[in-house]
Structure formats: structure tokens, C-alpha cells
Amino acid sequence: MHRSASFLRTQLSGLQYLLLGTGDAANPPSSGGAFIKSSPEKDIPDTQIHYASYQTSDLHGRDGIDSNHGFSAVICILRPQSRGHIELKSADPSEAPLMYPNYLSEEQDVIDTRNAFRESRRVFLQPAFDEYRGEESKPGPEVNIDNDDEVDQWIRDTGETLYHPVGTCKMGDDDMAVVDDHLKVKGVENLRVIDASIMPTLIGGNTNAPSIMIAEKAADLINQASAS
């Protein structure tokens, strides 16, 4: 079977890490992070910063890593007010559903993202980074950082989701709730939903640990039901 050069490099990087603890595989995609307030009037941190010790036009890694030395950061607002929805396209279960994310449909989300962007940029303009910082590549000189309209347009043009969708099967006792407090789908026998979609709203951080907690609690509920 033919193996590409990139595949071989990946395997060698993994072997180098396992044997020596060095090399590309020894560096996490995001080597640093922080939770900050996008503006002083916020009661608690509402922004997460992911820092990466490489320069790229796409922090998801789809475009690879630039050959130039550099560092990157992405900001994520943790409590967006915009709400999307998902619905069935037809009665055919094999058809993909219709999804309407409605990102940045609420003006406050734009304001918070703008403030968070400026705050993260302020961090990297501090003297501690003088030795390492070169010319800014994103957004670059074509965007006037002091102009709200230009910054907002850049955010809308380049902003993306960050893998933490929740709430499509919210738990609760109201008319919009899909599952009850035992994670059982209302109106359907022998069906539970056990993942981040049962969260009524986003949490102020990554959804991994709460999803594990939900699964642990669901396991207890199922065991209790089986024992009764």
C-alpha cells in the first residue's frame, strides 16, 4: 500500500515523541489559554483565549502551518446570546436536517467579540512579547483596529464556530424541553439523550468535562431504573 510522505512524517513524529519526548508531536495545538473579561463591566470572564506557538491562517489546521515563525491566538465568547435552531427537512430520516446557526444575530455578541479581540491583541502588544513579535499578519494593516465597523466586518467575514454546540435537546419541564430530568425523550418510550445537547445553555468553558458528568449521571439513572 502506498504511504504518502506526510503520513511517514506523522509516524516518525509520533515515534520521536514516544521515545524522546521531543518533536512536533510534543507540542499541543494550543499550548496556552486564558479566561478573561471582554470588558471591565462584565461580572465574570466571558471570553476564552487559545494560544498557539505557530502561525497559520486557520487555527483549525485545515490550511497547514505557515513556514514563517510566529504565534497565533483565537478568541471565543463563552456566553453568546444569539440562538439558532435545527429542524427536520422531511419525513425521511436519512435526509440531513436543516440547521440555522444564526451566529452573531444578536448585536451584543458582535460587541463582546470586538472587545475580546481588542483585549487579546492588547495582551500580545505588551513588552514581554517584544522579543518575539513581528509584523501582525491578522487582521493586518487593511483593517483599522480603532474603527468599530471595520473590526465588526472582519469578525463577520472570518469568524467560525468552535466545536461546542449545545441545546438542541434541552432538558427541562417547559414547552421547549425535549428530555426530562432523567434524560428521557418526552413522548417516546425507551429513548434517552445523553450528551451536551441536553444543556439548556452553554457553560463558560469547554463542554468535555460536563459531557462526561452527564454520561456518568445517566449511567446511574439507568442502573437505578434497572434495579427497580
CNS distance restraints for C-alpha pairs under 8 A (distance, minus, plus):
assign (resid   3 and name CA) (resid   7 and name CA) 6.32 0.50 0.50
assign (resid   3 and name CA) (resid   8 and name CA) 6.95 0.50 0.50
assign (resid   4 and name CA) (resid   8 and name CA) 6.52 0.50 0.50
assign (resid   5 and name CA) (resid   9 and name CA) 6.21 0.50 0.50
assign (resid   6 and name CA) (resid  10 and name CA) 6.15 0.50 0.50
assign (resid   7 and name CA) (resid  11 and name CA) 6.34 0.50 0.50
assign (resid   8 and name CA) (resid  12 and name CA) 6.15 0.50 0.50
assign (resid   9 and name CA) (resid  13 and name CA) 6.05 0.50 0.50
assign (resid  10 and name CA) (resid  14 and name CA) 6.27 0.50 0.50
assign (resid  11 and name CA) (resid  15 and name CA) 6.22 0.50 0.50
assign (resid  12 and name CA) (resid  16 and name CA) 6.03 0.50 0.50
assign (resid  13 and name CA) (resid  17 and name CA) 6.21 0.50 0.50
assign (resid  13 and name CA) (resid  23 and name CA) 6.15 0.50 0.50
assign (resid  13 and name CA) (resid  24 and name CA) 6.05 0.50 0.50
assign (resid  13 and name CA) (resid  25 and name CA) 5.65 0.50 0.50
assign (resid  14 and name CA) (resid  18 and name CA) 6.24 0.50 0.50
assign (resid  14 and name CA) (resid  25 and name CA) 5.84 0.50 0.50
assign (resid  15 and name CA) (resid  19 and name CA) 6.10 0.50 0.50
assign (resid  16 and name CA) (resid  20 and name CA) 5.57 0.50 0.50
assign (resid  16 and name CA) (resid  21 and name CA) 6.63 0.50 0.50
assign (resid  16 and name CA) (resid  22 and name CA) 6.24 0.50 0.50
assign (resid  16 and name CA) (resid  23 and name CA) 6.34 0.50 0.50
assign (resid  16 and name CA) (resid  25 and name CA) 7.93 0.50 0.50
assign (resid  17 and name CA) (resid  21 and name CA) 4.13 0.50 0.50
assign (resid  17 and name CA) (resid  22 and name CA) 5.00 0.50 0.50
assign (resid  17 and name CA) (resid  23 and name CA) 6.10 0.50 0.50
assign (resid  17 and name CA) (resid  24 and name CA) 7.88 0.50 0.50
assign (resid  17 and name CA) (resid  25 and name CA) 5.91 0.50 0.50
assign (resid  17 and name CA) (resid  26 and name CA) 5.77 0.50 0.50
assign (resid  21 and name CA) (resid  26 and name CA) 6.14 0.50 0.50
assign (resid  22 and name CA) (resid  26 and name CA) 5.30 0.50 0.50
assign (resid  23 and name CA) (resid  27 and name CA) 7.36 0.50 0.50
assign (resid  27 and name CA) (resid  31 and name CA) 7.05 0.50 0.50
assign (resid  29 and name CA) (resid  52 and name CA) 6.23 0.50 0.50
assign (resid  30 and name CA) (resid  50 and name CA) 5.92 0.50 0.50
assign (resid  30 and name CA) (resid  51 and name CA) 5.37 0.50 0.50
assign (resid  30 and name CA) (resid  52 and name CA) 4.65 0.50 0.50
assign (resid  30 and name CA) (resid  53 and name CA) 7.52 0.50 0.50
assign (resid  31 and name CA) (resid  50 and name CA) 7.83 0.50 0.50
assign (resid  31 and name CA) (resid  51 and name CA) 6.04 0.50 0.50
assign (resid  31 and name CA) (resid  52 and name CA) 5.56 0.50 0.50
assign (resid  31 and name CA) (resid  53 and name CA) 6.80 0.50 0.50
assign (resid  32 and name CA) (resid  50 and name CA) 6.18 0.50 0.50
assign (resid  32 and name CA) (resid  51 and name CA) 4.93 0.50 0.50
assign (resid  32 and name CA) (resid  52 and name CA) 6.83 0.50 0.50
assign (resid  33 and name CA) (resid  48 and name CA) 7.12 0.50 0.50
assign (resid  33 and name CA) (resid  49 and name CA) 5.24 0.50 0.50
assign (resid  33 and name CA) (resid  50 and name CA) 4.67 0.50 0.50
assign (resid  33 and name CA) (resid  51 and name CA) 5.67 0.50 0.50
assign (resid  34 and name CA) (resid  48 and name CA) 5.71 0.50 0.50
assign (resid  34 and name CA) (resid  49 and name CA) 5.14 0.50 0.50
assign (resid  34 and name CA) (resid  50 and name CA) 7.01 0.50 0.50
assign (resid  35 and name CA) (resid  45 and name CA) 5.84 0.50 0.50
assign (resid  35 and name CA) (resid  46 and name CA) 7.23 0.50 0.50
assign (resid  35 and name CA) (resid  47 and name CA) 5.64 0.50 0.50
assign (resid  35 and name CA) (resid  48 and name CA) 4.60 0.50 0.50
assign (resid  35 and name CA) (resid  49 and name CA) 6.40 0.50 0.50
assign (resid  36 and name CA) (resid  45 and name CA) 4.67 0.50 0.50
assign (resid  36 and name CA) (resid  46 and name CA) 6.38 0.50 0.50
assign (resid  36 and name CA) (resid  47 and name CA) 5.30 0.50 0.50
assign (resid  36 and name CA) (resid  48 and name CA) 6.44 0.50 0.50
assign (resid  36 and name CA) (resid  49 and name CA) 7.77 0.50 0.50
assign (resid  37 and name CA) (resid  42 and name CA) 6.13 0.50 0.50
assign (resid  37 and name CA) (resid  44 and name CA) 6.52 0.50 0.50
assign (resid  37 and name CA) (resid  45 and name CA) 4.21 0.50 0.50
assign (resid  37 and name CA) (resid  46 and name CA) 5.34 0.50 0.50
assign (resid  37 and name CA) (resid  47 and name CA) 5.94 0.50 0.50
assign (resid  37 and name CA) (resid 116 and name CA) 7.44 0.50 0.50
assign (resid  38 and name CA) (resid  42 and name CA) 7.27 0.50 0.50
assign (resid  38 and name CA) (resid  45 and name CA) 7.31 0.50 0.50
assign (resid  38 and name CA) (resid  46 and name CA) 6.40 0.50 0.50
assign (resid  38 and name CA) (resid  47 and name CA) 6.12 0.50 0.50
assign (resid  38 and name CA) (resid 112 and name CA) 6.03 0.50 0.50
assign (resid  38 and name CA) (resid 113 and name CA) 7.53 0.50 0.50
assign (resid  38 and name CA) (resid 115 and name CA) 5.27 0.50 0.50
assign (resid  38 and name CA) (resid 116 and name CA) 4.32 0.50 0.50
assign (resid  38 and name CA) (resid 119 and name CA) 6.58 0.50 0.50
assign (resid  39 and name CA) (resid 112 and name CA) 7.76 0.50 0.50
assign (resid  39 and name CA) (resid 115 and name CA) 6.40 0.50 0.50
assign (resid  39 and name CA) (resid 116 and name CA) 7.36 0.50 0.50
assign (resid  39 and name CA) (resid 119 and name CA) 7.95 0.50 0.50
assign (resid  42 and name CA) (resid  46 and name CA) 7.50 0.50 0.50
assign (resid  46 and name CA) (resid  77 and name CA) 5.85 0.50 0.50
assign (resid  46 and name CA) (resid  78 and name CA) 5.16 0.50 0.50
assign (resid  46 and name CA) (resid  79 and name CA) 6.22 0.50 0.50
assign (resid  46 and name CA) (resid 204 and name CA) 6.89 0.50 0.50
assign (resid  47 and name CA) (resid  75 and name CA) 6.70 0.50 0.50
assign (resid  47 and name CA) (resid  76 and name CA) 5.55 0.50 0.50
assign (resid  47 and name CA) (resid  77 and name CA) 4.52 0.50 0.50
assign (resid  47 and name CA) (resid  78 and name CA) 5.43 0.50 0.50
assign (resid  47 and name CA) (resid 116 and name CA) 6.63 0.50 0.50
assign (resid  48 and name CA) (resid  75 and name CA) 5.76 0.50 0.50
assign (resid  48 and name CA) (resid  76 and name CA) 5.15 0.50 0.50
assign (resid  48 and name CA) (resid  77 and name CA) 6.47 0.50 0.50
assign (resid  48 and name CA) (resid  78 and name CA) 6.80 0.50 0.50
assign (resid  48 and name CA) (resid 205 and name CA) 7.27 0.50 0.50
assign (resid  49 and name CA) (resid  73 and name CA) 6.68 0.50 0.50
assign (resid  49 and name CA) (resid  74 and name CA) 5.78 0.50 0.50
assign (resid  49 and name CA) (resid  75 and name CA) 4.62 0.50 0.50
assign (resid  49 and name CA) (resid  76 and name CA) 6.43 0.50 0.50
assign (resid  49 and name CA) (resid 120 and name CA) 7.46 0.50 0.50
assign (resid  50 and name CA) (resid  73 and name CA) 5.45 0.50 0.50
assign (resid  50 and name CA) (resid  74 and name CA) 5.31 0.50 0.50
assign (resid  50 and name CA) (resid  75 and name CA) 6.49 0.50 0.50
assign (resid  51 and name CA) (resid  71 and name CA) 7.56 0.50 0.50
assign (resid  51 and name CA) (resid  72 and name CA) 5.95 0.50 0.50
assign (resid  51 and name CA) (resid  73 and name CA) 4.44 0.50 0.50
assign (resid  51 and name CA) (resid  74 and name CA) 6.78 0.50 0.50
assign (resid  52 and name CA) (resid  71 and name CA) 5.79 0.50 0.50
assign (resid  52 and name CA) (resid  72 and name CA) 5.17 0.50 0.50
assign (resid  52 and name CA) (resid  73 and name CA) 6.03 0.50 0.50
assign (resid  53 and name CA) (resid  70 and name CA) 6.80 0.50 0.50
assign (resid  53 and name CA) (resid  71 and name CA) 4.60 0.50 0.50
assign (resid  53 and name CA) (resid  72 and name CA) 6.53 0.50 0.50
assign (resid  54 and name CA) (resid  65 and name CA) 6.98 0.50 0.50
assign (resid  54 and name CA) (resid  66 and name CA) 7.61 0.50 0.50
assign (resid  54 and name CA) (resid  69 and name CA) 6.59 0.50 0.50
assign (resid  54 and name CA) (resid  70 and name CA) 5.15 0.50 0.50
assign (resid  54 and name CA) (resid  71 and name CA) 4.38 0.50 0.50
assign (resid  54 and name CA) (resid  72 and name CA) 6.10 0.50 0.50
assign (resid  55 and name CA) (resid  65 and name CA) 6.24 0.50 0.50
assign (resid  55 and name CA) (resid  66 and name CA) 5.59 0.50 0.50
assign (resid  55 and name CA) (resid  67 and name CA) 7.98 0.50 0.50
assign (resid  55 and name CA) (resid  68 and name CA) 6.93 0.50 0.50
assign (resid  55 and name CA) (resid  69 and name CA) 6.50 0.50 0.50
assign (resid  55 and name CA) (resid  70 and name CA) 4.72 0.50 0.50
assign (resid  55 and name CA) (resid  71 and name CA) 4.86 0.50 0.50
assign (resid  55 and name CA) (resid  72 and name CA) 5.48 0.50 0.50
assign (resid  56 and name CA) (resid  61 and name CA) 7.69 0.50 0.50
assign (resid  56 and name CA) (resid  63 and name CA) 7.53 0.50 0.50
assign (resid  56 and name CA) (resid  64 and name CA) 6.89 0.50 0.50
assign (resid  56 and name CA) (resid  65 and name CA) 4.99 0.50 0.50
assign (resid  56 and name CA) (resid  66 and name CA) 5.21 0.50 0.50
assign (resid  56 and name CA) (resid  72 and name CA) 7.08 0.50 0.50
assign (resid  57 and name CA) (resid  63 and name CA) 7.02 0.50 0.50
assign (resid  57 and name CA) (resid  65 and name CA) 7.87 0.50 0.50
assign (resid  57 and name CA) (resid  66 and name CA) 7.72 0.50 0.50
assign (resid  58 and name CA) (resid  62 and name CA) 6.47 0.50 0.50
assign (resid  58 and name CA) (resid  63 and name CA) 6.04 0.50 0.50
assign (resid  58 and name CA) (resid  64 and name CA) 7.61 0.50 0.50
assign (resid  59 and name CA) (resid  72 and name CA) 7.82 0.50 0.50
assign (resid  59 and name CA) (resid  74 and name CA) 7.48 0.50 0.50
assign (resid  61 and name CA) (resid  65 and name CA) 7.02 0.50 0.50
assign (resid  70 and name CA) (resid 132 and name CA) 7.80 0.50 0.50
assign (resid  70 and name CA) (resid 133 and name CA) 7.41 0.50 0.50
assign (resid  70 and name CA) (resid 134 and name CA) 7.59 0.50 0.50
assign (resid  75 and name CA) (resid 113 and name CA) 7.78 0.50 0.50
assign (resid  75 and name CA) (resid 116 and name CA) 6.80 0.50 0.50
assign (resid  75 and name CA) (resid 117 and name CA) 6.55 0.50 0.50
assign (resid  75 and name CA) (resid 120 and name CA) 7.46 0.50 0.50
assign (resid  76 and name CA) (resid 113 and name CA) 7.54 0.50 0.50
assign (resid  76 and name CA) (resid 162 and name CA) 7.54 0.50 0.50
assign (resid  77 and name CA) (resid 109 and name CA) 7.75 0.50 0.50
assign (resid  77 and name CA) (resid 112 and name CA) 7.05 0.50 0.50
assign (resid  77 and name CA) (resid 113 and name CA) 6.28 0.50 0.50
assign (resid  77 and name CA) (resid 116 and name CA) 7.59 0.50 0.50
assign (resid  78 and name CA) (resid 202 and name CA) 7.28 0.50 0.50
assign (resid  78 and name CA) (resid 203 and name CA) 7.15 0.50 0.50
assign (resid  78 and name CA) (resid 204 and name CA) 5.23 0.50 0.50
assign (resid  78 and name CA) (resid 205 and name CA) 6.44 0.50 0.50
assign (resid  79 and name CA) (resid 202 and name CA) 6.47 0.50 0.50
assign (resid  79 and name CA) (resid 203 and name CA) 7.34 0.50 0.50
assign (resid  79 and name CA) (resid 204 and name CA) 6.62 0.50 0.50
assign (resid  80 and name CA) (resid 109 and name CA) 5.72 0.50 0.50
assign (resid  81 and name CA) (resid 106 and name CA) 6.25 0.50 0.50
assign (resid  81 and name CA) (resid 108 and name CA) 7.28 0.50 0.50
assign (resid  81 and name CA) (resid 109 and name CA) 6.38 0.50 0.50
assign (resid  82 and name CA) (resid 102 and name CA) 6.50 0.50 0.50
assign (resid  82 and name CA) (resid 103 and name CA) 6.16 0.50 0.50
assign (resid  82 and name CA) (resid 104 and name CA) 6.02 0.50 0.50
assign (resid  82 and name CA) (resid 105 and name CA) 5.48 0.50 0.50
assign (resid  82 and name CA) (resid 106 and name CA) 5.09 0.50 0.50
assign (resid  82 and name CA) (resid 109 and name CA) 7.05 0.50 0.50
assign (resid  83 and name CA) (resid 101 and name CA) 6.94 0.50 0.50
assign (resid  83 and name CA) (resid 102 and name CA) 6.22 0.50 0.50
assign (resid  83 and name CA) (resid 103 and name CA) 7.49 0.50 0.50
assign (resid  83 and name CA) (resid 105 and name CA) 7.80 0.50 0.50
assign (resid  84 and name CA) (resid  99 and name CA) 7.74 0.50 0.50
assign (resid  84 and name CA) (resid 100 and name CA) 5.27 0.50 0.50
assign (resid  84 and name CA) (resid 101 and name CA) 4.17 0.50 0.50
assign (resid  84 and name CA) (resid 102 and name CA) 4.95 0.50 0.50
assign (resid  84 and name CA) (resid 103 and name CA) 7.41 0.50 0.50
assign (resid  85 and name CA) (resid  99 and name CA) 6.22 0.50 0.50
assign (resid  85 and name CA) (resid 100 and name CA) 5.30 0.50 0.50
assign (resid  85 and name CA) (resid 101 and name CA) 6.30 0.50 0.50
assign (resid  85 and name CA) (resid 168 and name CA) 7.39 0.50 0.50
assign (resid  86 and name CA) (resid  97 and name CA) 6.83 0.50 0.50
assign (resid  86 and name CA) (resid  98 and name CA) 5.67 0.50 0.50
assign (resid  86 and name CA) (resid  99 and name CA) 4.53 0.50 0.50
assign (resid  86 and name CA) (resid 100 and name CA) 6.11 0.50 0.50
assign (resid  86 and name CA) (resid 168 and name CA) 7.18 0.50 0.50
assign (resid  87 and name CA) (resid  97 and name CA) 5.85 0.50 0.50
assign (resid  87 and name CA) (resid  98 and name CA) 5.29 0.50 0.50
assign (resid  87 and name CA) (resid  99 and name CA) 6.66 0.50 0.50
assign (resid  88 and name CA) (resid  96 and name CA) 7.80 0.50 0.50
assign (resid  88 and name CA) (resid  97 and name CA) 4.85 0.50 0.50
assign (resid  88 and name CA) (resid  98 and name CA) 6.05 0.50 0.50
assign (resid  89 and name CA) (resid  95 and name CA) 6.87 0.50 0.50
assign (resid  89 and name CA) (resid  96 and name CA) 6.98 0.50 0.50
assign (resid  89 and name CA) (resid  97 and name CA) 5.20 0.50 0.50
assign (resid  89 and name CA) (resid  98 and name CA) 5.68 0.50 0.50
assign (resid  90 and name CA) (resid  95 and name CA) 7.11 0.50 0.50
assign (resid 104 and name CA) (resid 109 and name CA) 5.63 0.50 0.50
assign (resid 104 and name CA) (resid 110 and name CA) 5.91 0.50 0.50
assign (resid 104 and name CA) (resid 156 and name CA) 7.75 0.50 0.50
assign (resid 105 and name CA) (resid 109 and name CA) 7.68 0.50 0.50
assign (resid 106 and name CA) (resid 110 and name CA) 7.14 0.50 0.50
assign (resid 107 and name CA) (resid 111 and name CA) 6.40 0.50 0.50
assign (resid 108 and name CA) (resid 112 and name CA) 6.04 0.50 0.50
assign (resid 109 and name CA) (resid 113 and name CA) 6.04 0.50 0.50
assign (resid 110 and name CA) (resid 114 and name CA) 6.04 0.50 0.50
assign (resid 110 and name CA) (resid 152 and name CA) 6.71 0.50 0.50
assign (resid 110 and name CA) (resid 155 and name CA) 7.96 0.50 0.50
assign (resid 111 and name CA) (resid 115 and name CA) 6.16 0.50 0.50
assign (resid 112 and name CA) (resid 116 and name CA) 5.98 0.50 0.50
assign (resid 113 and name CA) (resid 117 and name CA) 6.01 0.50 0.50
assign (resid 113 and name CA) (resid 155 and name CA) 7.75 0.50 0.50
assign (resid 114 and name CA) (resid 118 and name CA) 6.36 0.50 0.50
assign (resid 114 and name CA) (resid 148 and name CA) 7.72 0.50 0.50
assign (resid 114 and name CA) (resid 151 and name CA) 6.78 0.50 0.50
assign (resid 114 and name CA) (resid 152 and name CA) 6.54 0.50 0.50
assign (resid 114 and name CA) (resid 155 and name CA) 7.55 0.50 0.50
assign (resid 115 and name CA) (resid 119 and name CA) 6.10 0.50 0.50
assign (resid 116 and name CA) (resid 120 and name CA) 6.11 0.50 0.50
assign (resid 117 and name CA) (resid 121 and name CA) 6.16 0.50 0.50
assign (resid 118 and name CA) (resid 122 and name CA) 6.11 0.50 0.50
assign (resid 118 and name CA) (resid 145 and name CA) 7.87 0.50 0.50
assign (resid 119 and name CA) (resid 123 and name CA) 6.50 0.50 0.50
assign (resid 120 and name CA) (resid 124 and name CA) 6.69 0.50 0.50
assign (resid 121 and name CA) (resid 125 and name CA) 6.33 0.50 0.50
assign (resid 122 and name CA) (resid 126 and name CA) 6.70 0.50 0.50
assign (resid 124 and name CA) (resid 129 and name CA) 6.17 0.50 0.50
assign (resid 124 and name CA) (resid 133 and name CA) 7.99 0.50 0.50
assign (resid 125 and name CA) (resid 129 and name CA) 6.63 0.50 0.50
assign (resid 125 and name CA) (resid 130 and name CA) 7.43 0.50 0.50
assign (resid 126 and name CA) (resid 130 and name CA) 7.11 0.50 0.50
assign (resid 129 and name CA) (resid 133 and name CA) 5.65 0.50 0.50
assign (resid 136 and name CA) (resid 140 and name CA) 5.51 0.50 0.50
assign (resid 136 and name CA) (resid 141 and name CA) 7.92 0.50 0.50
assign (resid 139 and name CA) (resid 143 and name CA) 6.17 0.50 0.50
assign (resid 139 and name CA) (resid 154 and name CA) 7.60 0.50 0.50
assign (resid 143 and name CA) (resid 150 and name CA) 6.06 0.50 0.50
assign (resid 143 and name CA) (resid 151 and name CA) 6.66 0.50 0.50
assign (resid 143 and name CA) (resid 154 and name CA) 7.55 0.50 0.50
assign (resid 144 and name CA) (resid 150 and name CA) 6.28 0.50 0.50
assign (resid 144 and name CA) (resid 151 and name CA) 7.02 0.50 0.50
assign (resid 145 and name CA) (resid 150 and name CA) 7.43 0.50 0.50
assign (resid 145 and name CA) (resid 151 and name CA) 6.16 0.50 0.50
assign (resid 146 and name CA) (resid 151 and name CA) 7.84 0.50 0.50
assign (resid 147 and name CA) (resid 151 and name CA) 6.28 0.50 0.50
assign (resid 148 and name CA) (resid 152 and name CA) 5.92 0.50 0.50
assign (resid 149 and name CA) (resid 153 and name CA) 6.12 0.50 0.50
assign (resid 150 and name CA) (resid 154 and name CA) 6.22 0.50 0.50
assign (resid 151 and name CA) (resid 155 and name CA) 6.20 0.50 0.50
assign (resid 152 and name CA) (resid 156 and name CA) 6.27 0.50 0.50
assign (resid 153 and name CA) (resid 157 and name CA) 6.09 0.50 0.50
assign (resid 154 and name CA) (resid 158 and name CA) 6.04 0.50 0.50
assign (resid 154 and name CA) (resid 159 and name CA) 7.94 0.50 0.50
assign (resid 155 and name CA) (resid 159 and name CA) 5.21 0.50 0.50
assign (resid 164 and name CA) (resid 206 and name CA) 7.01 0.50 0.50
assign (resid 164 and name CA) (resid 207 and name CA) 6.24 0.50 0.50
assign (resid 165 and name CA) (resid 196 and name CA) 7.46 0.50 0.50
assign (resid 165 and name CA) (resid 197 and name CA) 7.24 0.50 0.50
assign (resid 165 and name CA) (resid 202 and name CA) 7.87 0.50 0.50
assign (resid 166 and name CA) (resid 196 and name CA) 5.24 0.50 0.50
assign (resid 166 and name CA) (resid 197 and name CA) 4.34 0.50 0.50
assign (resid 166 and name CA) (resid 198 and name CA) 6.96 0.50 0.50
assign (resid 166 and name CA) (resid 199 and name CA) 5.97 0.50 0.50
assign (resid 166 and name CA) (resid 200 and name CA) 7.52 0.50 0.50
assign (resid 166 and name CA) (resid 201 and name CA) 6.81 0.50 0.50
assign (resid 166 and name CA) (resid 202 and name CA) 6.32 0.50 0.50
assign (resid 167 and name CA) (resid 196 and name CA) 7.05 0.50 0.50
assign (resid 167 and name CA) (resid 197 and name CA) 4.43 0.50 0.50
assign (resid 167 and name CA) (resid 198 and name CA) 5.49 0.50 0.50
assign (resid 167 and name CA) (resid 199 and name CA) 5.10 0.50 0.50
assign (resid 167 and name CA) (resid 200 and name CA) 5.17 0.50 0.50
assign (resid 167 and name CA) (resid 201 and name CA) 6.06 0.50 0.50
assign (resid 167 and name CA) (resid 202 and name CA) 7.66 0.50 0.50
assign (resid 168 and name CA) (resid 197 and name CA) 5.06 0.50 0.50
assign (resid 168 and name CA) (resid 198 and name CA) 6.83 0.50 0.50
assign (resid 169 and name CA) (resid 177 and name CA) 6.82 0.50 0.50
assign (resid 169 and name CA) (resid 178 and name CA) 5.01 0.50 0.50
assign (resid 169 and name CA) (resid 179 and name CA) 6.60 0.50 0.50
assign (resid 169 and name CA) (resid 193 and name CA) 7.51 0.50 0.50
assign (resid 169 and name CA) (resid 197 and name CA) 5.15 0.50 0.50
assign (resid 169 and name CA) (resid 198 and name CA) 4.83 0.50 0.50
assign (resid 169 and name CA) (resid 199 and name CA) 7.62 0.50 0.50
assign (resid 170 and name CA) (resid 176 and name CA) 7.51 0.50 0.50
assign (resid 170 and name CA) (resid 177 and name CA) 5.13 0.50 0.50
assign (resid 170 and name CA) (resid 178 and name CA) 5.54 0.50 0.50
assign (resid 170 and name CA) (resid 179 and name CA) 6.39 0.50 0.50
assign (resid 170 and name CA) (resid 197 and name CA) 6.23 0.50 0.50
assign (resid 170 and name CA) (resid 198 and name CA) 4.04 0.50 0.50
assign (resid 170 and name CA) (resid 199 and name CA) 5.39 0.50 0.50
assign (resid 170 and name CA) (resid 200 and name CA) 4.86 0.50 0.50
assign (resid 171 and name CA) (resid 177 and name CA) 5.34 0.50 0.50
assign (resid 171 and name CA) (resid 178 and name CA) 6.09 0.50 0.50
assign (resid 171 and name CA) (resid 179 and name CA) 4.82 0.50 0.50
assign (resid 171 and name CA) (resid 180 and name CA) 5.56 0.50 0.50
assign (resid 171 and name CA) (resid 181 and name CA) 6.40 0.50 0.50
assign (resid 171 and name CA) (resid 183 and name CA) 6.90 0.50 0.50
assign (resid 171 and name CA) (resid 198 and name CA) 5.05 0.50 0.50
assign (resid 171 and name CA) (resid 199 and name CA) 6.35 0.50 0.50
assign (resid 171 and name CA) (resid 200 and name CA) 6.22 0.50 0.50
assign (resid 172 and name CA) (resid 176 and name CA) 7.98 0.50 0.50
assign (resid 172 and name CA) (resid 177 and name CA) 5.01 0.50 0.50
assign (resid 172 and name CA) (resid 178 and name CA) 7.42 0.50 0.50
assign (resid 172 and name CA) (resid 179 and name CA) 6.57 0.50 0.50
assign (resid 172 and name CA) (resid 180 and name CA) 5.56 0.50 0.50
assign (resid 172 and name CA) (resid 181 and name CA) 6.48 0.50 0.50
assign (resid 172 and name CA) (resid 200 and name CA) 7.77 0.50 0.50
assign (resid 173 and name CA) (resid 177 and name CA) 6.05 0.50 0.50
assign (resid 173 and name CA) (resid 180 and name CA) 6.46 0.50 0.50
assign (resid 178 and name CA) (resid 185 and name CA) 5.80 0.50 0.50
assign (resid 178 and name CA) (resid 186 and name CA) 5.98 0.50 0.50
assign (resid 178 and name CA) (resid 198 and name CA) 7.94 0.50 0.50
assign (resid 179 and name CA) (resid 183 and name CA) 4.98 0.50 0.50
assign (resid 179 and name CA) (resid 184 and name CA) 5.04 0.50 0.50
assign (resid 179 and name CA) (resid 185 and name CA) 4.37 0.50 0.50
assign (resid 179 and name CA) (resid 186 and name CA) 5.55 0.50 0.50
assign (resid 179 and name CA) (resid 192 and name CA) 7.43 0.50 0.50
assign (resid 179 and name CA) (resid 193 and name CA) 7.21 0.50 0.50
assign (resid 179 and name CA) (resid 198 and name CA) 7.20 0.50 0.50
assign (resid 180 and name CA) (resid 184 and name CA) 5.54 0.50 0.50
assign (resid 180 and name CA) (resid 185 and name CA) 6.75 0.50 0.50
assign (resid 180 and name CA) (resid 186 and name CA) 6.73 0.50 0.50
assign (resid 182 and name CA) (resid 218 and name CA) 7.35 0.50 0.50
assign (resid 182 and name CA) (resid 221 and name CA) 6.84 0.50 0.50
assign (resid 183 and name CA) (resid 192 and name CA) 5.28 0.50 0.50
assign (resid 183 and name CA) (resid 193 and name CA) 5.76 0.50 0.50
assign (resid 183 and name CA) (resid 194 and name CA) 6.74 0.50 0.50
assign (resid 183 and name CA) (resid 198 and name CA) 7.71 0.50 0.50
assign (resid 183 and name CA) (resid 218 and name CA) 7.31 0.50 0.50
assign (resid 184 and name CA) (resid 188 and name CA) 7.88 0.50 0.50
assign (resid 184 and name CA) (resid 190 and name CA) 7.50 0.50 0.50
assign (resid 184 and name CA) (resid 191 and name CA) 5.86 0.50 0.50
assign (resid 184 and name CA) (resid 192 and name CA) 4.31 0.50 0.50
assign (resid 184 and name CA) (resid 193 and name CA) 6.67 0.50 0.50
assign (resid 185 and name CA) (resid 189 and name CA) 7.61 0.50 0.50
assign (resid 185 and name CA) (resid 191 and name CA) 5.79 0.50 0.50
assign (resid 185 and name CA) (resid 192 and name CA) 5.46 0.50 0.50
assign (resid 185 and name CA) (resid 193 and name CA) 6.83 0.50 0.50
assign (resid 193 and name CA) (resid 197 and name CA) 7.83 0.50 0.50
assign (resid 193 and name CA) (resid 198 and name CA) 7.00 0.50 0.50
assign (resid 194 and name CA) (resid 198 and name CA) 7.10 0.50 0.50
assign (resid 194 and name CA) (resid 214 and name CA) 6.56 0.50 0.50
assign (resid 194 and name CA) (resid 215 and name CA) 5.98 0.50 0.50
assign (resid 194 and name CA) (resid 218 and name CA) 6.86 0.50 0.50
assign (resid 195 and name CA) (resid 211 and name CA) 5.60 0.50 0.50
assign (resid 195 and name CA) (resid 214 and name CA) 6.66 0.50 0.50
assign (resid 195 and name CA) (resid 215 and name CA) 6.96 0.50 0.50
assign (resid 196 and name CA) (resid 207 and name CA) 6.95 0.50 0.50
assign (resid 196 and name CA) (resid 210 and name CA) 7.65 0.50 0.50
assign (resid 196 and name CA) (resid 211 and name CA) 5.54 0.50 0.50
assign (resid 196 and name CA) (resid 214 and name CA) 7.89 0.50 0.50
assign (resid 203 and name CA) (resid 207 and name CA) 7.12 0.50 0.50
assign (resid 207 and name CA) (resid 211 and name CA) 6.06 0.50 0.50
assign (resid 208 and name CA) (resid 212 and name CA) 6.42 0.50 0.50
assign (resid 209 and name CA) (resid 213 and name CA) 6.31 0.50 0.50
assign (resid 210 and name CA) (resid 214 and name CA) 6.11 0.50 0.50
assign (resid 211 and name CA) (resid 215 and name CA) 6.29 0.50 0.50
assign (resid 212 and name CA) (resid 216 and name CA) 6.19 0.50 0.50
assign (resid 213 and name CA) (resid 217 and name CA) 6.15 0.50 0.50
assign (resid 214 and name CA) (resid 218 and name CA) 6.07 0.50 0.50
assign (resid 215 and name CA) (resid 219 and name CA) 6.11 0.50 0.50
assign (resid 216 and name CA) (resid 220 and name CA) 6.47 0.50 0.50
assign (resid 217 and name CA) (resid 221 and name CA) 6.33 0.50 0.50
assign (resid 218 and name CA) (resid 222 and name CA) 6.13 0.50 0.50
assign (resid 219 and name CA) (resid 223 and name CA) 6.13 0.50 0.50
assign (resid 220 and name CA) (resid 224 and name CA) 6.10 0.50 0.50
assign (resid 221 and name CA) (resid 225 and name CA) 6.16 0.50 0.50
assign (resid 222 and name CA) (resid 226 and name CA) 6.13 0.50 0.50
assign (resid 223 and name CA) (resid 227 and name CA) 6.15 0.50 0.50
assign (resid 224 and name CA) (resid 228 and name CA) 6.31 0.50 0.50
